[in-house]
Amino acid sequence: MKRTPVQFRRAQRATAFLGLMMFNLVLVVIQLWMFVGVLESLLDGRTTMAIPAAIGSFVILGINSWMLVGIYRMERLG
Amino acid sequence: MDQQLKSDFPVDWEEDHYVSRREFVKFMTLASGGLAVGTAGLAVWAHTPRDHRTFEAALIAKVADVPVGQALAFSYPQPRDLCILVHSREGEFRAYSRRCTHLSCPVEFQPEHHRLYCPCHNGAFSLEDGHVLQGPPPRPLPEIMLEIRGDEIHAVGVKKAEA
């Protein structure tokens, strides 16, 4: 069965959306891992990891926010 | 109540509420924000200066009570905080927490090796700055800051060392 260009575009967009969601999930898991790592190292008396992890976490937040804004824009454009 | 239950757990699949993809991304971004703020909070907490904590000064002993090569156990700042005062060389007093940083066994002074020794797992700490010389302890011993006032030795603070 041949798909119309509209259906094809829709399927393409759904795949892209799924990819974005998985990427989003992976980033949040990395953030969680960093948070737990910092907590563990602090309880062990080491503080060197805290600032790089916080910077990394904010970078990930920036990426996630950028993706969320992109998704809203994609929906608005239809 | 019954209506709410039926709405939350419908019999037919079509009536179920699905989390839309946009809602999912929104929730994940929110969680991401929470984790970023939490990690930043930990970083701020980690870099808040707490290394030299000063407490009310407490008299430990008179200088004459601790001859060279001898040690004295005391508690500071709380009665449960066991510490050890060592007169290692003439006029040189050092005091550390007595609690081993491995599993909290009390450390003891070994004048022949010029070190503090934990008999539980063969851990040893330097008398100079409390750093780990051997064994499983992960961190140096916290140092008790001392002040000699006339012929009296006073504890004035706790210096926590980095790993």
gemmi code that builds the backbone of each chain (N, CA, C; Angstrom):
import gemmi

chains = {
    "A": [
        ("MET", (0.848, -1.202, 0.000), (0.000, 0.000, 0.000), (0.881, 1.249, 0.000)),
        ("LYS", (0.675, 2.071, -0.954), (1.506, 3.271, -1.061), (0.976, 4.383, -0.168)),
        ("ARG", (1.920, 5.033, 0.544), (1.495, 6.098, 1.442), (1.505, 7.447, 0.730)),
        ("THR", (0.590, 8.280, 1.101), (0.550, 9.638, 0.526), (1.684, 10.451, 1.166)),
        ("PRO", (2.109, 11.545, 0.526), (3.184, 12.370, 1.115), (2.847, 12.851, 2.519)),
        ("VAL", (1.574, 13.131, 2.786), (1.169, 13.616, 4.128), (1.376, 12.513, 5.163)),
        ("GLN", (0.934, 11.282, 4.778), (1.101, 10.145, 5.701), (2.579, 9.862, 5.952)),
        ("PHE", (3.353, 9.971, 4.870), (4.792, 9.709, 4.969), (5.450, 10.716, 5.927)),
        ("ARG", (5.069, 11.992, 5.766), (5.641, 13.038, 6.610), (5.272, 12.811, 8.087)),
        ("ARG", (4.021, 12.373, 8.274), (3.524, 12.103, 9.626), (4.324, 10.964, 10.271)),
        ("ALA", (4.558, 9.910, 9.490), (5.314, 8.763, 10.021), (6.747, 9.171, 10.344)),
        ("GLN", (7.302, 9.987, 9.454), (8.675, 10.469, 9.672), (8.755, 11.273, 10.969)),
        ("ARG", (7.753, 12.135, 11.158), (7.727, 13.012, 12.327), (7.561, 12.180, 13.612)),
        ("ALA", (6.724, 11.135, 13.519), (6.510, 10.274, 14.696), (7.809, 9.584, 15.091)),
        ("THR", (8.578, 9.142, 14.089), (9.862, 8.488, 14.377), (10.830, 9.482, 14.999)),
        ("ALA", (10.854, 10.682, 14.443), (11.749, 11.713, 14.990), (11.364, 12.037, 16.432)),
        ("PHE", (10.068, 12.085, 16.676), (9.569, 12.389, 18.013), (9.989, 11.301, 19.009)),
        ("LEU", (9.857, 10.055, 18.565), (10.233, 8.924, 19.427), (11.733, 8.991, 19.754)),
        ("GLY", (12.510, 9.312, 18.716), (13.965, 9.444, 18.923), (14.280, 10.529, 19.935)),
        ("LEU", (13.573, 11.640, 19.816), (13.763, 12.758, 20.757), (13.434, 12.341, 22.188)),
        ("MET", (12.326, 11.602, 22.313), (11.891, 11.171, 23.644), (12.918, 10.232, 24.274)),
        ("MET", (13.462, 9.344, 23.476), (14.468, 8.405, 24.000), (15.738, 9.159, 24.405)),
        ("PHE", (16.124, 10.127, 23.567), (17.315, 10.943, 23.864), (17.097, 11.719, 25.171)),
        ("ASN", (15.892, 12.257, 25.304), (15.497, 12.987, 26.504), (15.628, 12.091, 27.747)),
        ("LEU", (15.127, 10.878, 27.619), (15.161, 9.915, 28.724), (16.607, 9.600, 29.109)),
        ("VAL", (17.453, 9.369, 28.101), (18.864, 9.052, 28.363), (19.539, 10.216, 29.096)),
        ("LEU", (19.252, 11.437, 28.654), (19.857, 12.620, 29.295), (19.438, 12.739, 30.755)),
        ("VAL", (18.166, 12.477, 31.027), (17.694, 12.576, 32.421), (18.331, 11.476, 33.281)),
        ("VAL", (18.499, 10.297, 32.703), (19.166, 9.209, 33.451), (20.620, 9.606, 33.757)),
        ("ILE", (21.290, 10.253, 32.790), (22.672, 10.722, 33.028), (22.685, 11.757, 34.167)),
        ("GLN", (21.696, 12.642, 34.139), (21.602, 13.652, 35.212), (21.410, 12.992, 36.571)),
        ("LEU", (20.554, 11.991, 36.611), (20.294, 11.267, 37.857), (21.571, 10.592, 38.350)),
        ("TRP", (22.290, 10.009, 37.424), (23.558, 9.334, 37.743), (24.568, 10.340, 38.315)),
        ("MET", (24.621, 11.526, 37.703), (25.551, 12.552, 38.201), (25.156, 13.019, 39.603)),
        ("PHE", (23.849, 13.195, 39.806), (23.358, 13.653, 41.113), (23.736, 12.645, 42.198)),
        ("VAL", (23.479, 11.371, 41.933), (23.786, 10.329, 42.919), (25.301, 10.242, 43.133)),
        ("GLY", (26.068, 10.378, 42.040), (27.530, 10.340, 42.142), (28.062, 11.462, 43.033)),
        ("VAL", (27.528, 12.662, 42.836), (27.951, 13.813, 43.654), (27.583, 13.580, 45.112)),
        ("LEU", (26.385, 13.096, 45.333), (25.922, 12.843, 46.709), (26.836, 11.828, 47.392)),
        ("GLU", (27.151, 10.762, 46.687), (28.017, 9.724, 47.261), (29.406, 10.277, 47.558)),
        ("SER", (29.958, 11.055, 46.608), (31.304, 11.578, 46.818), (31.326, 12.582, 47.968)),
        ("LEU", (30.245, 13.344, 48.130), (30.187, 14.294, 49.251), (30.126, 13.561, 50.583)),
        ("LEU", (29.345, 12.498, 50.623), (29.267, 11.723, 51.862), (30.609, 11.083, 52.181)),
        ("ASP", (31.420, 10.886, 51.141), (32.746, 10.299, 51.324), (33.801, 11.375, 51.582)),
        ("GLY", (33.372, 12.648, 51.615), (34.296, 13.737, 51.940), (35.015, 14.344, 50.751)),
        ("ARG", (34.623, 13.993, 49.521), (35.278, 14.564, 48.328), (34.347, 15.586, 47.685)),
        ("THR", (34.896, 16.731, 47.321), (34.045, 17.797, 46.778), (34.395, 18.169, 45.334)),
        ("THR", (35.426, 17.553, 44.785), (35.922, 17.980, 43.466), (34.922, 17.739, 42.331)),
        ("MET", (34.014, 16.794, 42.517), (33.109, 16.416, 41.426), (31.886, 17.340, 41.345)),
        ("ALA", (31.609, 18.055, 42.424), (30.319, 18.756, 42.540), (30.096, 19.825, 41.463)),
        ("ILE", (31.077, 20.707, 41.264), (30.872, 21.811, 40.311), (30.799, 21.311, 38.860)),
        ("PRO", (31.735, 20.447, 38.406), (31.590, 19.937, 37.026), (30.257, 19.230, 36.797)),
        ("ALA", (29.785, 18.484, 37.807), (28.498, 17.779, 37.656), (27.345, 18.781, 37.567)),
        ("ALA", (27.416, 19.863, 38.356), (26.353, 20.870, 38.314), (26.327, 21.556, 36.952)),
        ("ILE", (27.518, 21.861, 36.430), (27.587, 22.499, 35.098), (27.009, 21.555, 34.046)),
        ("GLY", (27.432, 20.283, 34.115), (26.939, 19.274, 33.170), (25.427, 19.133, 33.245)),
        ("SER", (24.914, 19.168, 34.459), (23.481, 19.013, 34.671), (22.712, 20.184, 34.052)),
        ("PHE", (23.264, 21.395, 34.181), (22.590, 22.564, 33.597), (22.683, 22.543, 32.066)),
        ("VAL", (23.784, 22.016, 31.543), (23.908, 21.883, 30.083), (22.811, 20.942, 29.571)),
        ("ILE", (22.627, 19.834, 30.284), (21.586, 18.865, 29.896), (20.201, 19.503, 30.002)),
        ("LEU", (19.991, 20.292, 31.064), (18.700, 20.991, 31.207), (18.469, 21.924, 30.014)),
        ("GLY", (19.535, 22.584, 29.579), (19.439, 23.464, 28.408), (19.036, 22.698, 27.160)),
        ("ILE", (19.660, 21.524, 26.965), (19.334, 20.696, 25.795), (17.870, 20.250, 25.860)),
        ("ASN", (17.451, 19.801, 27.050), (16.069, 19.332, 27.212), (15.062, 20.455, 26.963)),
        ("SER", (15.374, 21.637, 27.482), (14.464, 22.774, 27.281), (14.392, 23.149, 25.807)),
        ("TRP", (15.548, 23.115, 25.163), (15.611, 23.431, 23.728), (14.765, 22.437, 22.925)),
        ("MET", (14.835, 21.170, 23.328), (14.034, 20.147, 22.635), (12.545, 20.376, 22.864)),
        ("LEU", (12.183, 20.750, 24.103), (10.766, 20.995, 24.422), (10.225, 22.166, 23.600)),
        ("VAL", (11.030, 23.215, 23.515), (10.621, 24.379, 22.712), (10.472, 23.966, 21.245)),
        ("GLY", (11.409, 23.146, 20.774), (11.369, 22.653, 19.387), (10.113, 21.838, 19.120)),
        ("ILE", (9.705, 21.037, 20.109), (8.506, 20.215, 19.944), (7.250, 21.090, 19.834)),
        ("TYR", (7.191, 22.111, 20.685), (6.041, 23.037, 20.625), (5.998, 23.736, 19.269)),
        ("ARG", (7.182, 24.125, 18.784), (7.254, 24.821, 17.494), (6.816, 23.868, 16.368)),
        ("MET", (7.240, 22.614, 16.473), (6.911, 21.613, 15.448), (5.397, 21.406, 15.404)),
        ("GLU", (4.767, 21.373, 16.583), (3.313, 21.173, 16.633), (2.565, 22.372, 16.075)),
        ("ARG", (3.125, 23.550, 16.362), (2.464, 24.769, 15.896), (2.489, 24.856, 14.362)),
        ("LEU", (3.612, 24.404, 13.807), (3.754, 24.428, 12.352), (2.893, 23.347, 11.692)),
        ("GLY", (2.494, 22.370, 12.515), (1.627, 21.297, 12.005), (2.437, 20.247, 11.305)),
    ],
    "B": [
        ("MET", (-16.478, 9.399, 44.344), (-15.396, 8.440, 44.637), (-15.419, 7.289, 43.629)),
        ("ASP", (-16.648, 6.720, 43.472), (-16.830, 5.610, 42.543), (-16.599, 6.059, 41.098)),
        ("GLN", (-17.099, 7.271, 40.797), (-16.924, 7.831, 39.451), (-15.443, 8.061, 39.159)),
        ("GLN", (-14.740, 8.561, 40.171), (-13.312, 8.838, 40.045), (-12.543, 7.553, 39.751)),
        ("LEU", (-12.930, 6.493, 40.479), (-12.271, 5.194, 40.308), (-12.503, 4.654, 38.896)),
        ("LYS", (-13.739, 4.789, 38.448), (-14.075, 4.304, 37.096), (-13.324, 5.104, 36.028)),
        ("SER", (-13.151, 6.394, 36.327), (-12.449, 7.249, 35.376), (-10.950, 6.916, 35.344)),
        ("ASP", (-10.401, 6.634, 36.532), (-8.971, 6.323, 36.594), (-8.648, 4.929, 36.054)),
        ("PHE", (-9.550, 3.991, 36.287), (-9.312, 2.607, 35.850), (-10.476, 2.107, 35.008)),
        ("PRO", (-10.605, 2.607, 33.779), (-11.752, 2.210, 32.950), (-11.621, 0.775, 32.440)),
        ("VAL", (-12.770, 0.185, 32.139), (-12.764, -1.194, 31.630), (-12.293, -1.209, 30.170)),
        ("ASP", (-12.788, -0.266, 29.387), (-12.406, -0.225, 27.965), (-11.123, 0.567, 27.749)),
        ("TRP", (-10.300, 0.036, 26.859), (-9.016, 0.686, 26.577), (-9.198, 2.096, 26.017)),
        ("GLU", (-10.234, 2.259, 25.234), (-10.420, 3.548, 24.566), (-10.651, 4.684, 25.566)),
        ("GLU", (-11.190, 4.306, 26.718), (-11.511, 5.342, 27.704), (-10.316, 5.703, 28.592)),
        ("ASP", (-9.240, 4.942, 28.439), (-8.078, 5.185, 29.318), (-7.394, 6.504, 28.942)),
        ("HIS", (-6.785, 7.131, 29.953), (-6.076, 8.389, 29.691), (-4.623, 8.055, 29.363)),
        ("TYR", (-4.186, 8.475, 28.235), (-2.797, 8.242, 27.859), (-1.976, 9.495, 28.107)),
        ("VAL", (-0.719, 9.263, 28.451), (0.189, 10.406, 28.580), (0.653, 10.737, 27.174)),
        ("SER", (0.369, 11.934, 26.733), (0.771, 12.289, 25.374), (2.288, 12.441, 25.321)),
        ("ARG", (2.817, 12.394, 24.093), (4.275, 12.510, 23.928), (4.757, 13.864, 24.426)),
        ("ARG", (3.956, 14.890, 24.174), (4.344, 16.227, 24.609), (4.370, 16.304, 26.139)),
        ("GLU", (3.369, 15.660, 26.765), (3.326, 15.638, 28.235), (4.550, 14.925, 28.799)),
        ("PHE", (4.925, 13.842, 28.127), (6.095, 13.076, 28.574), (7.352, 13.948, 28.529)),
        ("VAL", (7.555, 14.633, 27.417), (8.750, 15.490, 27.278), (8.709, 16.627, 28.294)),
        ("LYS", (7.504, 17.155, 28.531), (7.353, 18.219, 29.522), (7.760, 17.721, 30.913)),
        ("PHE", (7.268, 16.536, 31.255), (7.582, 15.964, 32.565), (9.079, 15.705, 32.698)),
        ("MET", (9.677, 15.178, 31.628), (11.113, 14.869, 31.681), (11.938, 16.151, 31.810)),
        ("THR", (11.504, 17.209, 31.150), (12.222, 18.492, 31.252), (12.103, 19.043, 32.671)),
        ("LEU", (10.933, 18.867, 33.258), (10.726, 19.303, 34.637), (11.642, 18.518, 35.586)),
        ("ALA", (11.694, 17.200, 35.369), (12.569, 16.358, 36.198), (14.021, 16.772, 36.007)),
        ("SER", (14.370, 17.086, 34.752), (15.727, 17.528, 34.429), (16.063, 18.815, 35.197)),
        ("GLY", (15.094, 19.731, 35.241), (15.285, 20.982, 35.988), (15.485, 20.715, 37.465)),
        ("GLY", (14.681, 19.812, 38.001), (14.806, 19.470, 39.420), (16.168, 18.895, 39.737)),
        ("LEU", (16.640, 17.997, 38.869), (17.953, 17.368, 39.105), (19.083, 18.392, 38.976)),
        ("ALA", (18.949, 19.307, 37.997), (19.984, 20.338, 37.822), (20.055, 21.241, 39.053)),
        ("VAL", (18.891, 21.641, 39.554), (18.860, 22.499, 40.753), (19.422, 21.728, 41.954)),
        ("GLY", (19.044, 20.464, 42.065), (19.549, 19.635, 43.168), (21.055, 19.491, 43.129)),
        ("THR", (21.610, 19.228, 41.940), (23.073, 19.070, 41.814), (23.772, 20.389, 42.113)),
        ("ALA", (23.179, 21.501, 41.643), (23.770, 22.819, 41.937), (23.740, 23.089, 43.440)),
        ("GLY", (22.641, 22.699, 44.085), (22.533, 22.860, 45.541), (23.614, 22.089, 46.265)),
        ("LEU", (23.869, 20.866, 45.794), (24.933, 20.052, 46.412), (26.294, 20.715, 46.221)),
        ("ALA", (26.499, 21.300, 45.023), (27.783, 21.968, 44.739), (27.979, 23.166, 45.669)),
        ("VAL", (26.914, 23.924, 45.871), (26.999, 25.084, 46.775), (27.292, 24.611, 48.199)),
        ("TRP", (26.583, 23.574, 48.610), (26.768, 23.027, 49.962), (28.199, 22.516, 50.137)),
        ("ALA", (28.718, 21.872, 49.069), (30.068, 21.291, 49.157), (31.133, 22.370, 49.299)),
        ("HIS", (30.874, 23.541, 48.696), (31.895, 24.592, 48.714), (31.627, 25.691, 49.737)),
        ("THR", (30.671, 25.443, 50.619), (30.471, 26.366, 51.738), (31.577, 26.084, 52.751)),
        ("PRO", (32.355, 27.120, 53.107), (33.494, 26.825, 53.998), (33.041, 26.321, 55.366)),
        ("ARG", (33.457, 25.091, 55.643), (33.128, 24.501, 56.942), (34.351, 23.800, 57.521)),
        ("ASP", (35.512, 24.028, 56.850), (36.704, 23.275, 57.232), (37.206, 23.602, 58.633)),
        ("HIS", (37.180, 24.877, 58.956), (37.678, 25.278, 60.269), (36.504, 25.659, 61.138)),
        ("ARG", (35.953, 24.717, 61.816), (34.808, 25.017, 62.660), (35.309, 25.373, 64.044)),
        ("THR", (34.930, 26.539, 64.473), (35.367, 26.923, 65.812), (34.227, 26.691, 66.804)),
        ("PHE", (34.589, 26.158, 67.907), (33.623, 25.923, 68.977), (34.113, 26.704, 70.200)),
        ("GLU", (33.337, 26.625, 71.222), (33.759, 27.267, 72.464), (35.036, 26.605, 72.946)),
        ("ALA", (36.009, 27.425, 73.359), (37.287, 26.863, 73.819), (37.064, 26.014, 75.071)),
        ("ALA", (37.822, 24.938, 75.124), (37.700, 24.060, 76.294), (39.089, 23.700, 76.796)),
        ("LEU", (39.246, 23.744, 78.097), (40.527, 23.372, 78.698), (40.682, 21.857, 78.623)),
        ("ILE", (41.831, 21.428, 78.077), (42.046, 19.980, 77.972), (42.926, 19.496, 79.126)),
        ("ALA", (44.063, 20.172, 79.266), (45.009, 19.726, 80.298), (46.026, 20.819, 80.552)),
        ("LYS", (46.839, 20.622, 81.558), (47.979, 21.524, 81.794), (49.156, 20.941, 81.023)),
        ("VAL", (50.046, 21.820, 80.577), (51.202, 21.378, 79.788), (51.987, 20.307, 80.543)),
        ("ALA", (52.124, 20.495, 81.838), (52.915, 19.565, 82.639), (52.267, 18.185, 82.774)),
        ("ASP", (50.957, 18.113, 82.499), (50.255, 16.821, 82.641), (50.600, 15.834, 81.522)),
        ("VAL", (51.122, 16.365, 80.408), (51.403, 15.489, 79.255), (52.891, 15.588, 78.897)),
        ("PRO", (53.715, 14.728, 79.439), (55.140, 14.783, 79.112), (55.401, 14.379, 77.654)),
        ("VAL", (56.599, 14.678, 77.161), (56.958, 14.327, 75.768), (56.830, 12.810, 75.582)),
        ("GLY", (56.210, 12.433, 74.453), (56.046, 11.010, 74.158), (54.800, 10.411, 74.793)),
        ("GLN", (53.979, 11.253, 75.397), (52.760, 10.758, 76.042), (51.527, 11.298, 75.315)),
        ("ALA", (50.414, 10.641, 75.554), (49.150, 11.084, 74.943), (48.067, 11.136, 76.007)),
        ("LEU", (47.052, 11.898, 75.695), (45.936, 12.038, 76.640), (44.621, 12.011, 75.861)),
        ("ALA", (43.691, 11.201, 76.330), (42.374, 11.144, 75.674), (41.462, 12.198, 76.277)),
        ("PHE", (40.698, 12.835, 75.430), (39.730, 13.828, 75.913), (38.538, 13.871, 74.963)),
        ("SER", (37.542, 14.650, 75.302), (36.354, 14.780, 74.435), (36.192, 16.229, 74.015)),
        ("TYR", (35.940, 16.452, 72.720), (35.742, 17.817, 72.231), (35.095, 17.765, 70.841)),
        ("PRO", (34.152, 18.591, 70.478), (33.471, 19.588, 71.315), (32.348, 19.001, 72.175)),
        ("GLN", (31.826, 17.852, 71.786), (30.768, 17.213, 72.573), (31.368, 16.059, 73.372)),
        ("PRO", (30.705, 15.663, 74.442), (31.249, 14.550, 75.243), (31.413, 13.259, 74.447)),
        ("ARG", (30.616, 13.104, 73.363), (30.718, 11.868, 72.576), (31.856, 11.922, 71.536)),
        ("ASP", (32.427, 13.114, 71.305), (33.492, 13.258, 70.303), (34.850, 12.973, 70.937)),
        ("LEU", (35.287, 11.729, 70.791), (36.546, 11.331, 71.424), (37.734, 11.887, 70.646)),
        ("CYS", (38.720, 12.388, 71.377), (39.915, 12.972, 70.760), (41.152, 12.494, 71.500)),
        ("ILE", (42.300, 12.758, 70.881), (43.558, 12.369, 71.522), (44.560, 13.516, 71.374)),
        ("LEU", (45.173, 13.858, 72.497), (46.198, 14.916, 72.524), (47.549, 14.226, 72.640)),
        ("VAL", (48.470, 14.612, 71.761), (49.793, 13.964, 71.752), (50.872, 15.027, 71.933)),
        ("HIS", (51.785, 14.758, 72.847), (52.961, 15.630, 72.983), (54.099, 14.906, 72.263)),
        ("SER", (54.213, 15.182, 70.970), (55.140, 14.396, 70.147), (56.599, 14.815, 70.347)),
        ("ARG", (56.862, 16.122, 70.291), (58.226, 16.626, 70.530), (58.146, 17.719, 71.586)),
        ("GLU", (59.274, 18.131, 72.085), (59.290, 19.145, 73.140), (58.514, 20.398, 72.708)),
        ("GLY", (57.474, 20.706, 73.409), (56.678, 21.906, 73.124), (55.746, 21.785, 71.940)),
        ("GLU", (55.667, 20.609, 71.312), (54.817, 20.437, 70.127), (53.625, 19.539, 70.462)),
        ("PHE", (52.485, 20.185, 70.576), (51.270, 19.428, 70.903), (50.398, 19.306, 69.655)),
        ("ARG", (49.842, 18.121, 69.481), (48.906, 17.905, 68.369), (47.704, 17.148, 68.915)),
        ("ALA", (46.537, 17.475, 68.373), (45.335, 16.746, 68.806), (44.483, 16.393, 67.597)),
        ("TYR", (43.948, 15.191, 67.620), (43.116, 14.698, 66.516), (41.884, 14.006, 67.081)),
        ("SER", (40.920, 13.869, 66.189), (39.763, 13.061, 66.566), (40.276, 11.644, 66.774)),
        ("ARG", (39.720, 10.942, 67.746), (40.218, 9.594, 68.032), (39.485, 8.545, 67.197)),
        ("ARG", (38.485, 9.028, 66.465), (37.650, 8.085, 65.723), (38.262, 7.818, 64.354)),
        ("CYS", (38.663, 6.584, 64.111), (39.256, 6.215, 62.811), (38.244, 6.495, 61.707)),
        ("THR", (38.713, 7.060, 60.588), (37.796, 7.420, 59.495), (37.332, 6.203, 58.694)),
        ("HIS", (37.827, 5.018, 59.069), (37.378, 3.808, 58.388), (36.080, 3.319, 59.022)),
        ("LEU", (36.172, 2.769, 60.234), (34.961, 2.258, 60.882), (34.815, 2.755, 62.320)),
        ("SER", (35.407, 3.911, 62.595), (35.232, 4.599, 63.881), (35.827, 3.899, 65.101)),
        ("CYS", (36.784, 3.013, 64.905), (37.473, 2.434, 66.061), (38.354, 3.538, 66.663)),
        ("PRO", (38.617, 3.496, 67.979), (39.488, 4.528, 68.561), (40.956, 4.299, 68.203)),
        ("VAL", (41.609, 5.352, 67.739), (43.033, 5.223, 67.385), (43.877, 5.426, 68.642)),
        ("GLU", (45.093, 4.889, 68.629), (45.982, 5.049, 69.788), (47.358, 5.533, 69.335)),
        ("PHE", (48.025, 6.180, 70.249), (49.343, 6.761, 69.930), (50.418, 5.681, 70.028)),
        ("GLN", (51.260, 5.623, 68.998), (52.397, 4.695, 69.012), (53.674, 5.532, 68.975)),
        ("PRO", (54.261, 5.821, 70.144), (55.439, 6.705, 70.154), (56.628, 6.130, 69.391)),
        ("GLU", (56.756, 4.795, 69.394), (57.905, 4.175, 68.707), (57.830, 4.363, 67.191)),
        ("HIS", (56.635, 4.473, 66.645), (56.472, 4.689, 65.196), (56.091, 6.137, 64.874)),
        ("HIS", (55.915, 6.918, 65.906), (55.549, 8.326, 65.745), (54.298, 8.461, 64.864)),
        ("ARG", (53.242, 7.758, 65.269), (52.004, 7.779, 64.482), (50.808, 7.432, 65.361)),
        ("LEU", (49.630, 7.623, 64.799), (48.405, 7.180, 65.468), (47.960, 5.904, 64.769)),
        ("TYR", (47.621, 4.914, 65.544), (47.381, 3.585, 64.985), (45.978, 3.097, 65.328)),
        ("CYS", (45.306, 2.511, 64.323), (43.993, 1.918, 64.568), (44.165, 0.398, 64.589)),
        ("PRO", (43.965, -0.237, 65.728), (44.224, -1.680, 65.830), (43.172, -2.552, 65.139)),
        ("CYS", (42.028, -1.970, 64.797), (40.969, -2.800, 64.195), (41.362, -3.361, 62.825)),
        ("HIS", (41.885, -2.481, 61.953), (42.229, -2.941, 60.594), (43.595, -2.428, 60.152)),
        ("ASN", (44.498, -2.243, 61.099), (45.877, -1.812, 60.799), (45.952, -0.482, 60.049)),
        ("GLY", (45.099, 0.429, 60.400), (45.181, 1.758, 59.802), (46.143, 2.611, 60.605)),
        ("ALA", (46.825, 3.545, 59.933), (47.750, 4.421, 60.660), (47.671, 5.828, 60.092)),
        ("PHE", (47.850, 6.796, 60.970), (47.753, 8.205, 60.577), (49.004, 8.946, 61.017)),
        ("SER", (49.381, 9.943, 60.218), (50.557, 10.745, 60.540), (50.268, 11.658, 61.736)),
        ("LEU", (51.301, 11.889, 62.512), (51.143, 12.811, 63.639), (51.270, 14.266, 63.190)),
        ("GLU", (51.860, 14.460, 62.014), (52.099, 15.832, 61.535), (50.798, 16.529, 61.121)),
        ("ASP", (50.000, 15.828, 60.289), (48.756, 16.457, 59.825), (47.566, 15.498, 59.798)),
        ("GLY", (47.757, 14.315, 60.313), (46.652, 13.358, 60.400), (46.370, 12.598, 59.126)),
        ("HIS", (47.251, 12.738, 58.102), (46.959, 12.025, 56.844), (47.200, 10.511, 56.997)),
        ("VAL", (46.566, 9.767, 56.096), (46.603, 8.309, 56.199), (47.967, 7.792, 55.771)),
        ("LEU", (48.592, 6.969, 56.630), (49.892, 6.381, 56.294), (49.722, 4.981, 55.727)),
        ("GLN", (48.769, 4.263, 56.249), (48.550, 2.888, 55.777), (47.148, 2.425, 56.143)),
        ("GLY", (46.735, 1.362, 55.491), (45.468, 0.729, 55.849), (44.260, 1.296, 55.128)),
        ("PRO", (43.086, 0.838, 55.549), (41.861, 1.176, 54.795), (41.233, 2.548, 55.039)),
        ("PRO", (41.652, 3.348, 56.032), (40.929, 4.622, 56.218), (40.920, 5.480, 54.956)),
        ("PRO", (39.743, 6.004, 54.574), (39.659, 6.778, 53.334), (40.036, 8.250, 53.490)),
        ("ARG", (40.019, 8.764, 54.703), (40.255, 10.197, 54.922), (41.207, 10.416, 56.089)),
        ("PRO", (41.857, 11.593, 56.097), (42.692, 11.914, 57.259), (41.836, 12.116, 58.517)),
        ("LEU", (42.478, 12.113, 59.642), (41.763, 12.379, 60.893), (41.492, 13.881, 61.007)),
        ("PRO", (40.311, 14.279, 61.439), (40.075, 15.703, 61.689), (41.000, 16.191, 62.801)),
        ("GLU", (41.580, 17.363, 62.591), (42.523, 17.887, 63.574), (41.803, 18.812, 64.555)),
        ("ILE", (42.159, 18.714, 65.807), (41.602, 19.616, 66.819), (42.579, 20.781, 66.946)),
        ("MET", (42.066, 21.982, 66.737), (42.938, 23.157, 66.821), (43.185, 23.512, 68.286)),
        ("LEU", (44.451, 23.748, 68.593), (44.839, 23.968, 69.985), (45.378, 25.376, 70.196)),
        ("GLU", (45.285, 25.816, 71.412), (45.902, 27.077, 71.819), (46.547, 26.854, 73.183)),
        ("ILE", (47.800, 27.269, 73.284), (48.478, 27.167, 74.580), (48.324, 28.528, 75.269)),
        ("ARG", (47.638, 28.533, 76.361), (47.446, 29.778, 77.121), (48.167, 29.626, 78.466)),
        ("GLY", (49.348, 30.201, 78.512), (50.154, 30.056, 79.730), (50.602, 28.610, 79.860)),
        ("ASP", (50.182, 27.956, 80.915), (50.554, 26.547, 81.075), (49.352, 25.624, 80.824)),
        ("GLU", (48.352, 26.183, 80.148), (47.153, 25.370, 79.868), (46.985, 25.132, 78.369)),
        ("ILE", (46.480, 23.962, 78.047), (46.214, 23.635, 76.634), (44.698, 23.683, 76.424)),
        ("HIS", (44.278, 24.505, 75.475), (42.844, 24.638, 75.191), (42.546, 24.161, 73.771)),
        ("ALA", (41.419, 23.489, 73.615), (40.928, 23.133, 72.272), (40.002, 24.265, 71.827)),
        ("VAL", (40.210, 24.739, 70.569), (39.410, 25.888, 70.112), (38.613, 25.627, 68.832)),
        ("GLY", (38.884, 24.538, 68.169), (38.142, 24.290, 66.929), (38.483, 22.943, 66.323)),
        ("VAL", (37.756, 22.613, 65.257), (37.993, 21.343, 64.558), (38.285, 21.658, 63.101)),
        ("LYS", (39.394, 21.109, 62.609), (39.779, 21.322, 61.214), (39.578, 20.009, 60.477)),
        ("LYS", (38.600, 20.041, 59.563), (38.300, 18.820, 58.826), (39.166, 18.771, 57.582)),
        ("ALA", (39.902, 17.691, 57.394), (40.803, 17.606, 56.247), (40.097, 16.992, 55.051)),
        ("GLU", (40.532, 17.394, 53.846), (40.004, 16.811, 52.599), (40.605, 15.446, 52.385)),
        ("ALA", (39.847, 14.593, 51.670), (40.364, 13.256, 51.364), (41.484, 13.357, 50.350)),
    ],
}
model = gemmi.Model(1)
for chain_id, residues in chains.items():
    chain = gemmi.Chain(chain_id)
    for i, (resn, *xyz) in enumerate(residues, 1):
        res = gemmi.Residue()
        res.name, res.seqid = resn, gemmi.SeqId(i, " ")
        for name, pos in zip(("N", "CA", "C"), xyz):
            atom = gemmi.Atom()
            atom.name, atom.element = name, gemmi.Element(name[0])
            atom.pos, atom.b_iso = gemmi.Position(*pos), 0.0
            res.add_atom(atom)
        chain.add_residue(res)
    model.add_chain(chain)
structure = gemmi.Structure()
structure.add_model(model)
structure.setup_entities()
